Amino acid sequence: MEDYYTDLDHIFSEAASIYDKKILSNFININIRKIELRTLIKYTRGRNSILEIGCGTAEEASKFILETGKKVTCLEVSGGMIDFSTAKIRGLGISDNFMAVKGAASTIRSLGRSFDLIYSFNGALNTEPKIKEAADGIHDSLNHNGILIFSVRNRKCLGEILLYSILGKKENIKKRMEETTYVEVVGNKIMSTYYSPHEIRSIFKEFTLVKKKGLAIILPPYLAERVTSNFAKHLINLMGTLLSSMPLFSSLGDEILYVFKKE
């Protein structure tokens, strides 16, 4: 298990300097992050002690701090990402609002603090092998009526199912539903686990579900480069955003954004 965390640290540290360029050149990823940030800001009102699990390059944290003026503590497994994010935050002149601590999500209790809101985006929890331990630690670390917001890669994506069914590549659909898979991180591969809504509800059963949104329902981010028309890009994002909260489609995104509450 420790070897896995070491690999995770190494791979994301190696990717830190080029991660933003890679992610922000993808129109679907950009739309996902806009939805996540809007959701985060909506539920942060009246909550001041905030923790991010897996801040990466601090892309979300920096935008959030600049928008709200609030302070963010980050728990991040990659030392390289911490160095990069700290430098980015310093360059923006908001160092007083940001503190990063090295550690996996499952070590959240080691912070010895409680928070009004905890969030984690872009599948950081998909790469936490001790996710049940992380969920229990998050529950213990949230104040009463605290909010938990996170997005995880999903076992089923509507656009992917339709595309590979048409192409006769149903084995690609099955791979996504396997117990573990490997995802690309700027040229490297890291073991990851996707979770269905049923599995997430079971893992986070101590929480009350407030909201669920499907992200990248029409097309998963790894296929975005195949779309060259700006009109098509706009249409895909628009349709995805419109479908994201509809009960029929909210469980069929490449990622699913969850909002839970501790009561």
Secondary structure, DSSP 8 states (H G I E B T S, - for coil): -HHHHHHHHHHHHHHHHHHHHHHTT-HHHHHHHHHHHHHHHHHHTT---EEEE--TTSHHHHHHHHHH---EEEEES-HHHHHHHHHHHHHTT-GGGEEEEE--GGGGGGG---EEEEEE-TTGGGG-TTHHHHHHHHHHHEEEEEEEEEEEE-S--HHHHHHHHHTT-HHHHHHHTSS-EEEEETTEEEEE----HHHHHHHTTTSEEEEEEEES-SS-GGGGGG---HHHHHHHHHHHHHHTT-TTTTT-SSEEEEEEE--
